[in-house]
Amino acid sequence: RQGMSYEMPLPFGGREWRILYRPYPGWVSEQLGSAPWFPTISVLVVAALVAGFVEVLGRRAKHIAREVAERTMELSESRRQLSNLLHSLPGMAYRCEYEQELRVLYISVGVQAITGYPPEDFTLGRVHFRDLVHPGDVARVRAATLACLREGTELEVEYRLRARDGTERWLLSRARCVQIDDGRPRFIEGLAVDI
């Protein structure tokens, strides 16, 4: 058949050889039959479906990444605003956890103006509020705190606190209990101001 052969020169051993490629009789008709095309078309269809699925997954991943980036920016902005607000408050904002005893999880920088101790001294457990509360007020403060935790009520208590330099201050502490899934109060969040 004309146009179905290919000839290629091959110089070798000082002679010029010719390589002739020509399909055997019936090869063309075999290739034009439907059976050889079916696996090829099947593979192409599967490849197109996989490519479409990968494209959909890629678009979905980009959408999720964009959503995460937006929410992260919103969260960062909210934290910045809250930090600025807490920094500007007179007194100290706090969040404590109560298991066997009260443990400070967060306390604002205002604690240093009131007690003379930096916030990390409280969050790392180097300083405990029970040690700073005036001995004559410890029982009343403890009773009010335990009642708040037991009953889930709001806490409001006035007490004297001894600062690092030995001065004594009167504080008003207002707080709320935060319950966890089992309904048991576990956290106390509030604000204490020098009155």
Number of C-alpha atoms within 10 A of each C-alpha: 8 5 6 9 10 10 10 9 10 11 9 8 7 6 8 10 12 11 11 11 11 14 12 7 9 8 10 12 8 11 11 10 10 9 10 11 12 11 11 11 11 11 12 12 12 12 12 12 12 12 12 12 12 12 12 12 12 12 12 12 12 12 12 12 12 12 12 12 12 12 12 12 12 12 12 12 12 12 12 12 12 12 13 11 10 19 15 13 14 16 23 24 22 21 21 20 18 15 10 6 8 17 19 24 17 16 23 20 22 23 20 18 14 24 21 15 18 17 20 17 14 18 17 12 12 9 16 15 16 15 11 17 21 18 13 10 15 18 13 14 21 13 11 17 22 14 14 19 22 13 11 18 16 18 20 17 17 17 18 20 24 19 17 13 9 11 11 16 17 17 19 15 20 17 21 20 24 18 14 10 6 6 9 14 21 17 22 26 20 19 21 22 19 17 12
